[in-house]
């Protein structure tokens, strides 16, 4: 049972390392695809379910200085630009996209203040379909913040190897199990790094066990020679 637990922890660690390396990129591509799709829809009159709301919001934000048909094209272009930049994902492009996204967030969340009556005119004040459409954009805002933190000016996600867990592994794991791990490594067939990942232990802990094991073995052999 203990062996299964260590193998499960090793699997969790491997999955987490993969998520640390890839999750921001996956989120960036997903959000980019969503923005691009929503932006393209707005180029076709009557296709986007939020077209009317987008036109009304743009009219307020642009102080009525831009015609409604032009305003919706501007919004669509911004969303497509953000989507394409996120899909490309290079440093300079992402920096521009993040700032455009910040401006887009104003438009995304403005209907909550500009026209709450339209958004929450369902039974008992429940959000309408358009209201739900806007509320889900809060997730896009949060995702955008994560992407900005993980990509803007060299930001990235890092894994902090838990020192507490390592100490716990050394204290709780049975002596016989530690010896078995050391002997397995000495027998060859796999690298120390692979063995440690499989067992959910740090390489530093392994080498400490190995040194103690070899020192104890040498001392035992000397004792046997003295007794003979």
C-alpha positions, 0 to 999 in steps of 0.5 A, spaced: 500 500 500 505 504 501 508 503 494 502 504 491 502 511 495 509 513 493 507 511 485 501 515 486 505 521 488 510 520 483 504 520 478 501 527 481 508 530 481 509 528 473 502 531 471 503 537 475 510 538 472 507 538 465 501 543 467 506 548 470 510 547 463 504 547 458 497 550 462 499 557 460 500 556 453 494 551 453 490 557 456 493 562 451 491 558 445 484 557 448 482 564 449 485 566 443 481 561 439 475 564 443 476 571 442 477 570 434 471 566 433 467 571 437 470 577 433 469 573 426 461 572 428 460 580 429 462 581 422 456 578 420 449 582 422 445 578 426 449 572 427 452 574 434 447 573 440 450 579 443 450 584 437 445 589 440 448 589 446 455 590 443 452 596 439 449 599 445 455 599 449 460 601 444 455 607 442 455 609 450 463 608 450 464 612 444 460 617 446 455 616 440 461 619 435 461 613 431 456 610 427 453 603 430 455 599 424 462 602 424 462 601 432 461 593 431 466 593 426 471 596 431 469 591 437 470 585 432 476 587 429 479 588 436 477 581 438 480 578 432 486 582 433 487 579 440 485 572 438 490 572 433 496 575 437 494 570 443 494 564 438 501 567 435 504 568 442 510 571 441 513 576 446 512 583 442 505 581 439 503 578 446 505 585 449 501 589 444 495 584 445 495 584 453 494 592 452 488 591 447 485 586 452 485 591 457 481 596 453 477 590 451 475 588 458 472 595 459 467 594 453 466 587 456 464 589 463 461 595 461 454 592 460 453 590 467 453 598 469 450 601 463 444 596 461 443 591 467 436 592 466 437 588 459 442 583 462 437 581 469 430 581 466 429 574 467 424 571 472 425 574 479 431 578 476 435 572 473 440 573 468 437 573 461 441 569 455 445 575 453 446 576 461 449 570 461 453 571 455 456 577 459 457 574 465 461 568 462 466 573 460 468 574 467 472 568 466 475 571 460 477 576 464 480 572 469 483 568 464 486 574 461 489 576 467 493 569 468 495 569 461 498 576 462 501 574 469 504 568 465 507 571 459 508 579 459 515 581 460 517 574 461 513 572 466 512 564 467 509 559 472 514 555 476 514 549 480 516 550 488 518 543 490 515 542 497 521 541 502 516 539 507 514 533 503 521 531 502 522 531 509 516 527 510 518 522 505 525 521 509 522 520 516 516 516 514 518 511 509 521 505 512 528 503 512 527 497 508 524 501 503 529 506 503 534 500 502 530 497 496 531 503 493 538 504 494 539 497 491 535 498 485 539 504 483 546 500 484 543 495 480 542 499 474 537 499 469 534 506 470 537 513 472 537 515 479 532 521 476 527 516 473 527 512 480 526 518 484 521 521 480 517 514 480 518 513 488 516 521 489 523 522 492 528 528 491 535 526 488 538 529 494 534 524 499 536 518 495 544 520 495 543 521 502 540 514 503 545 511 499 551 514 502 549 512 509 547 505 506 554 504 503 558 507 510 554 502 514 555 496 509 563 498 510 562 498 517 559 492 517 564 488 513 570 491 517 566 488 524 566 482 520 573 482 519 575 483 526 571 478 529 574 473 524 
